[in-house]
Structure formats: structure tokens, C-alpha cells
Amino acid sequence: MSELVGNGLFDLQVNGYAGVDFNDPALTAAGLDHALEAMLAAGVTQCLPTLITGLPSELHERFVALDRAVRESRLGRRMVPGYHLEGPFLNSEEGFRGCHPGQAMQDADPALVANLQAAIELPILLVTLAPERAGAIDLTSKLTEEGRVVSIGHSSAGYAEVAAATAAGLSMSTHLGNGLPQLMPKLNNSLMAQLASRELVACLIADGHHLTPEALKAVINLKGADNCILVTDAVSAAGAKPGPYTLAGMHVLRTQEGAVVQPGHEGLFGSALCLDDAIRNVCAWDIVAPPVAIAMASTRPRQALSRAFKKFNIPAPTCKVSWNDNLEPTVLELPAEI
């Protein structure tokens, strides 16, 4: 294979990286730069730092710290166009909530998003919610009108609720196939409803832990590669060695196998995936060819956010990455300061 040159990778869902937790209220500009430098080594030239469910006061504190770190850092203004709020409007039932603290979840509240946005400079571009929560359909419509992208995740919504949400502007599935209990109704369930929706672009974690290679291939074949985005859902254990880390004040562990867990609890607590590894994985598993895999992690996420970029006057970046025969990236050009 000759050298490939494509757009820089864009990670829509990254909670932390290289030992740095973006959900830490003590986050500094230096810490953020350390994480972003490590992401550049994986070919990622832009990302949406992602904050998970917390109490309103916790989310306010975390967003203020994150926004300050971005503004004061060397790379933040070039690599971070905005943020991803994953929660707290999620399903708090066992199996659906995943690693999110159920006691901090709540029904949809437009005022909470507005108050968080008022406290920070960069925009909240992406919001993940569960459409079955009270007020979620109205909030989806409001956020869409504001130019933000709304995604479904940690949700039990069935066909009717997904249809109502997409009619209100829902356009994406957060880590499709995850944030779901092991046992669900065979056909009338949220996974099937999202797979059946042509309006929803599927975000997928290709680490072999969240979805087996066989399941990942099935989802991509069903949705079509053009309607799929590779994400990491990385926590601070990504780009780091096995051992203990933190996620929003919770203690997690990166295992020798590369999964992120919380001792004593079932399920996964984010991932340790690097986005270039996701590209190599889907190619090694014979799911898509390298140019398609690269597009799923670069062009596709930017297309999914294009309306939000236009609304918030975020320019289309010029950022190039080359890939050698081993699908190892080299960043050729970074975006200009936003």
C-alpha cells in the first residue's frame, strides 16, 4: 500500500487521555497539553472533550476548569472546537447507566445546559441524552434549534421514542451497542430501533471489548460505513500503561488486556482505545479498507457536526495526516487557532 494522506482524525467522545482526566475540576492547561500531544501521536488533530454525568454543581465546576484549560493551553485553541456533554439526562436503570452515577441523573432540563454554556466560552456542540426521559424530546428540539447536535445514548427508547426524537432533530447514536443491559426484549429494543433509523449516524468503539469484531462488522454492514463514525470513549487510561486511573472522581483500572473496568463492578468504564488503533483494528478485522476507516474517524465526524460548526462560526480546518504501510500516522498540518 502506498502512503495515504487524509484529514486529521477527529474524536467526538474522549473523557481523558495519557493519564489526564478531562472531568477533573483540577485540570490545568499543562495537563491538557500533555493529553493533546499524546493524541497528536495517534493522528488526532481535533476532539470534543467529553464530560459525563454529574450533579449540576459538579458539571459547572468541571466545565469551567476544562474551558479555562483549553483557553490557556498551547494546543487547546487549535484542537478543541467545543465540548460533548454526555448526561445527565440518561436512563438511570441498571444496565443502561453504564459507568454514569445514577444518583446524579435527572429529567431533561434546558436551563442546566443554558447555565453550563453561560459559564464557558467554547460551545457545547454535542449532547447525549435518553429520549425517554421526561422533557427529552422538547430539549432535543431546542438544542437542535440552537445549532447543537443531539445524540442518543444510555437509553431504553424503542421505535416510537426514537422516531419522535429524530423528528425533533436527533441525529446520532453514542457508542451504539453499548450502554445497554445484557438482557433485553429480542426485537423491540433500543439497539434495534437505532439500527433501523436512517436518520441516526452510529458512533462505534472498535476496541474489541465494547463490541466484538463480529458484532462491529454486523453493525457497520447494516448501517453502512458512510453512516458510521469511529470514536474512542477514552478515559485517562488511554495512551497509558495498565494500572489505576480516575474518571470523574471514580477509580478505574486499565487491565493487561486493555479494557477499563471498576473493580467490584460489572461492565466497562470507558476505554483505553487510541483512535489510530481503532483504524488498524477495523482493517485487520477485514471490515473496511484503510481509506474508508480513516474517513470514518476524520471526514465522517466533521460531517456529523457540520451544522453546529456553521451555527457557531467554527471554520473548516486544514489538517493533514499521512499513513504508512503499517497504518501508523504522522501529522503533517495542525488546524489554525479557533
C-alpha angles and dihedrals in degrees: 000000000000120000114288123213119196144148118299114268120263121205113202095188121040122143096181143329144206094012094314121116113208088199092062113111087210092060112140134199089248091052092049092050090051090054094044092049089055091048090053088058087060092051095258110141097168137024145166109236104223127218117198131209118312139145113283092256091049093049090049092052093046095047093049091051093046094047092048091050091051093049094046098041128094096234103026097086090050100043106030116065093168147318144282118224109201104188161305088157093070137119108276096197121116111274095021101061096058110181093343115112105251094205090063095052120105145168118283113289120183090192092062093056091044092050092049091049092048090057096056139052104220118066128256095236101176131037124186116204142155111250093212093066114104110269094011096120092051091046090050090055092047095048091047091051088052089056098253123133117240123206133186120235142146086022140141093198114144132204098292095046093046090049091050091048094049089049086055093051108278106152110164145049116222112222092338112218093029134083086053132114120252091243121050137147107292099241109000100069140113095259092055091044091054094044089052094051114096090192095063123086110209121231110203135192107217099193099114090242103072092040127011114237089251093052092045091052091050093051094048091047090051098045097033123239091261088063096047132086127195114226133167108213080207122183127195089286091071114104088015140096126271113279143081123331139158136247117189092330094316122118113236135174132221106214126215087255091058099252121131114224140158112236111246094020132092123236136028127304102208121300144275091219123137114210095235088054088054089056093048090047098054089047095047090048089055094239100125138353120262097259090052093047091051091050090051089060099038119020097031098055091048090050090051090055097039095107091050091048090054093047093050095039094244109161122230104258129232105221126145133192128187123212125206127210091279091053091249112152133228118189110229100176136014125212118263117256111285 
